[in-house]
């Protein structure tokens, strides 16, 4: 019994640690149609920062949070804020919407506004703070910078983005 408890505890810690420990990137494709989708992010099962692009020139930066099971998400206008290290926060127009069955997110999709932000994240040294203003409320979280350079580079390479310099 003790052994089973120890093994299950080790497995739970091992499964949770990578998600919160560093940035990751997944490249999906090219598929049979030549389409590629790249997702990079950092966070936990509760909340994450995500950069996602595809070969159809769609680019998104999102702050997602776990939602209640089967909860409906009413789309709304929002503001996404991203602060890299101790620099000035970037303010992006965004939409609050369902991300998938389990998460809702504050999602920015203005490519020109996102490119300098992801370039700044790529160069992050210590942390990436994220916040959102929605329905008169403010929410925020802080994420590490470890692995951001290689994860964001996979996004840039996988979707053939030209990253603008940070402003």
Phi and psi in degrees as a GROMACS rama.xvg file:
@    title "Ramachandran Plot"
@    xaxis  label "Phi"
@    yaxis  label "Psi"
@TYPE xy
-61.9297  -40.6549  UNK-2
-63.4175  -43.5994  UNK-3
-62.8333  -41.3288  UNK-4
-63.1345  -45.0287  UNK-5
-63.0695  -43.7697  UNK-6
-63.7855  -44.466  UNK-7
-66.5815  -35.7312  UNK-8
-65.9876  -45.0915  UNK-9
-60.972  -43.2082  UNK-10
-63.9644  -41.8721  UNK-11
-63.7103  -42.5506  UNK-12
-66.6019  -43.0371  UNK-13
-64.5879  -37.0673  UNK-14
-72.6564  -34.678  UNK-15
-81.7296  -31.9369  UNK-16
-61.1461  -47.7938  UNK-17
-61.679  -35.4392  UNK-18
-64.6234  -33.9455  UNK-19
-99.0951  -9.77192  UNK-20
-84.1587  -34.7021  UNK-21
-161.065  163.545  UNK-22
-64.9656  147.815  UNK-23
-133.332  162.422  UNK-24
-144.49  138.869  UNK-25
-123.155  130.257  UNK-26
-109.961  123.355  UNK-27
-115.582  109.592  UNK-28
118.672  -175.894  UNK-29
-71.4364  144.061  UNK-30
-86.7995  -169.844  UNK-31
-61.3034  -23.0282  UNK-32
-95.2286  2.07169  UNK-33
83.03  10.1573  UNK-34
-87.5299  139.838  UNK-35
-124.573  143.109  UNK-36
-130.587  131.983  UNK-37
-126.238  133.207  UNK-38
-129.14  128.279  UNK-39
-126.244  148.572  UNK-40
-171.816  176.268  UNK-41
-150.582  141.303  UNK-42
155.063  -153.942  UNK-43
-137.21  -174.788  UNK-44
-67.9626  -18.3988  UNK-45
-85.7442  -46.1315  UNK-46
-153.873  150.814  UNK-47
-151.163  160.267  UNK-48
-108.201  133.607  UNK-49
-129.616  137.265  UNK-50
-118.514  125.308  UNK-51
-135.378  138.133  UNK-52
-142.208  167.64  UNK-53
-145.921  172.015  UNK-54
-77.5859  5.7895  UNK-55
-95.5455  16.5997  UNK-56
67.6361  21.5417  UNK-57
-90.5219  134.048  UNK-58
-136.711  131.723  UNK-59
-134.456  145.446  UNK-60
-124.725  125.258  UNK-61
-137.047  146.442  UNK-62
-111.856  108.281  UNK-63
-110.418  147.505  UNK-64
-133.283  146.734  UNK-65
-62.4792  137.197  UNK-66
-111.128  166.414  UNK-67
-67.3957  144.184  UNK-68
-55.8118  132.523  UNK-69
65.8225  10.7498  UNK-70
-71.4366  137.42  UNK-71
-83.2964  145.737  UNK-72
-117.038  117.235  UNK-73
-84.2738  116.122  UNK-74
-57.6725  142.8  UNK-75
-155.831  157.291  UNK-76
-73.5032  145.941  UNK-77
-150.587  173.695  UNK-78
-123.291  130.823  UNK-79
-105.698  129.753  UNK-80
-116.676  135.105  UNK-81
-132.31  124.682  UNK-82
-119.849  123.146  UNK-83
-101.775  126.534  UNK-84
53.3556  -122.636  UNK-85
-115.14  23.6626  UNK-86
-74.2825  177.585  UNK-87
-68.3291  139.851  UNK-88
-69.5551  140.732  UNK-89
-83.1304  137.849  UNK-90
-113.55  120.516  UNK-91
-120.695  136.125  UNK-92
-67.919  136.644  UNK-93
-146.488  174.478  UNK-94
-124.169  138.692  UNK-95
-87.7217  126.271  UNK-96
-160.491  169.023  UNK-97
-69.5268  133.176  UNK-98
-91.4431  -44.8259  UNK-99
-159.945  -164.864  UNK-100
-62.8685  -27.7221  UNK-101
-107.587  -14.5879  UNK-102
-130.675  148.86  UNK-103
-116.827  155.859  UNK-104
-149.955  158.789  UNK-105
-95.4846  111.214  UNK-106
-119.365  121.425  UNK-107
-99.9474  138.45  UNK-108
-134.263  12.9122  UNK-109
-81.6812  102.833  UNK-110
-52.0655  -47.4544  UNK-111
-62.0642  -35.3293  UNK-112
-77.6694  -31.5191  UNK-113
-78.2456  -36.5785  UNK-114
-53.7233  -46.7504  UNK-115
-66.5826  -29.4244  UNK-116
-69.0879  -45.5172  UNK-117
-69.2263  -30.1942  UNK-118
-66.2018  -39.1583  UNK-119
-65.52  -41.256  UNK-120
-61.4804  -40.0066  UNK-121
-56.5734  -36.0086  UNK-122
-94.5277  7.85471  UNK-123
-58.4791  140.272  UNK-124
-105.007  -33.5814  UNK-125
-130.56  -43.1225  UNK-126
-158.832  161.8  UNK-127
-128.732  111.023  UNK-128
-91.3484  138.598  UNK-129
-129.572  141.428  UNK-130
-145.677  165.546  UNK-131
-145.913  145.282  UNK-132
-114.654  122.406  UNK-133
-151.606  128.944  UNK-134
53.8538  34.332  UNK-135
79.1404  2.30191  UNK-136
-107.031  157.913  UNK-137
-121.969  132.57  UNK-138
-128.249  151.032  UNK-139
-152.96  162.604  UNK-140
-155.77  160.622  UNK-141
-124.433  137.117  UNK-142
-126.845  152.514  UNK-143
-73.5086  170.063  UNK-144
-107.573  -8.52175  UNK-145
-60.4753  124.307  UNK-146
86.6485  -1.3557  UNK-147
-65.2107  -34.9952  UNK-148
-61.9091  -51.5759  UNK-149
-71.4419  -36.306  UNK-150
-65.1271  -46.2197  UNK-151
-69.1713  -33.5587  UNK-152
-62.7272  -35.5983  UNK-153
-63.6704  -37.0575  UNK-154
-65.2552  -47.7464  UNK-155
-60.5225  -46.6793  UNK-156
-70.5603  -44.9046  UNK-157
-64.4652  -30.5191  UNK-158
-112.518  10.6426  UNK-159
51.953  49.856  UNK-160
-86.4247  148.53  UNK-161
-104.753  107.148  UNK-162
-77.1143  127.557  UNK-163
-78.7451  150.429  UNK-164
-66.3202  149.509  UNK-165
-62.5644  147.103  UNK-166
